[in-house]
Amino acid sequence: MRLIVGLGNPGPEYQWTPHNLGFLAVDEIANRTGIRVERPEARALVGLGKVAGHDVVLAKPLTFMNLSGFSVRDLLAKYELERAELLVMFDERDLPWGMIRIGERGSPGTHNGAKSVTSALGTQEFARLRLGCGPDHPVGDLAEYVLRPMKKAQLEVASEMVVTAGDAVEMILTQGIAAAMNKYNRRISPPEEPPE
């Protein structure tokens, strides 16, 4: 069994913000598999089912981003899973819109949700899938930027990106993370008209 967690903030005001790309990626996987992510457990909404023939727990922590790690830690304990069976998906403002990056470990950087998971687990050794949402122009307040609702062009890119993330998760489950990294960790061509 694998625990697949998308990071985000609960509440309708945050639903379509860049910081909720992790939630949107979980929603994409749930939609394509028929898994209902709605059972409250370990401070998260959880759904159990199969993805690409593999048993999974899909989860969206309800703790708000900065405390996501507590939910992730409790979910691992509840389902008696090891860190090697965890995949965390979250937004990454250091990657351009539309680009995803898969890794087996790494620094959480400036991402508060990733920092919380790293702190709660006591390690940076967990698989992650980062969804690019980097601004294409200087932004004064990056925290405000990721909490602002996405504009139409950004939503279109986000929609395509979470589909790609869903495909990547299926590949991780069926062929392993190295194969998925090899396929998806490539630079994408910037759109002709970057999102505003």
C-alpha positions, 0 to 999 in steps of 0.5 A, spaced: 500 500 500 502 507 498 500 513 502 499 519 497 498 526 500 497 532 496 498 538 500 494 544 501 489 549 505 482 547 507 476 552 505 473 554 499 477 561 499 484 557 498 481 551 493 483 555 486 490 558 489 497 555 487 498 553 494 493 548 493 496 544 487 497 538 491 490 538 493 488 538 486 493 533 484 489 528 489 482 530 486 485 528 479 487 521 481 481 520 485 476 522 479 480 518 474 479 512 479 473 513 483 476 514 489 472 518 494 477 522 498 472 524 504 473 520 510 476 524 516 482 520 519 488 523 522 486 530 521 485 529 513 480 527 508 482 520 506 480 515 501 482 508 499 482 504 493 486 502 487 491 506 482 494 502 476 492 496 480 496 498 486 492 499 493 493 506 495 491 511 501 489 518 498 489 524 503 488 531 503 491 534 510 486 539 514 491 542 518 493 548 514 499 547 510 504 549 515 502 543 520 501 538 514 507 534 517 502 532 523 497 529 519 502 525 514 506 522 520 499 520 523 497 517 517 503 513 516 502 510 523 495 509 522 496 505 516 502 502 518 506 504 512 514 506 512 516 512 509 518 508 503 511 508 501 509 515 502 509 520 496 507 527 497 505 532 492 505 540 493 506 546 489 513 549 487 514 556 486 521 555 484 519 551 478 515 554 472 508 553 471 506 546 468 513 543 470 513 537 475 519 534 478 519 528 482 524 526 487 526 521 492 529 526 497 531 533 498 531 539 502 524 542 503 526 549 501 522 555 502 515 550 502 512 551 509 508 544 508 514 540 506 518 543 512 512 541 516 513 534 513 520 534 514 520 536 521 514 531 523 518 525 520 525 527 522 528 526 515 528 529 508 528 522 505 521 521 502 518 521 495 515 528 493 512 530 486 512 538 486 508 542 481 511 548 478 507 555 479 513 560 479 511 567 477 514 569 470 515 576 473 518 579 480 513 578 485 514 582 492 510 577 496 511 570 494 506 568 500 501 572 497 502 570 490 501 562 492 495 564 496 491 568 490 486 565 486 489 563 479 487 567 473 484 563 467 491 562 463 494 559 470 488 555 471 488 552 464 496 550 465 494 547 472 489 543 469 494 540 464 499 539 470 495 535 475 493 530 469 500 529 468 501 528 475 496 523 475 500 520 469 506 520 473 503 517 479 501 511 476 508 510 473 511 511 480 506 505 482 507 501 476 514 502 474 518 505 480 520 512 481 526 512 477 522 511 471 518 516 472 523 521 474 527 519 467 520 521 463 517 527 467 523 530 470 524 534 463 524 541 462 518 544 458 518 549 453 515 555 456 508 557 453 508 562 448 504 567 452 506 566 459 500 566 464 499 573 467 
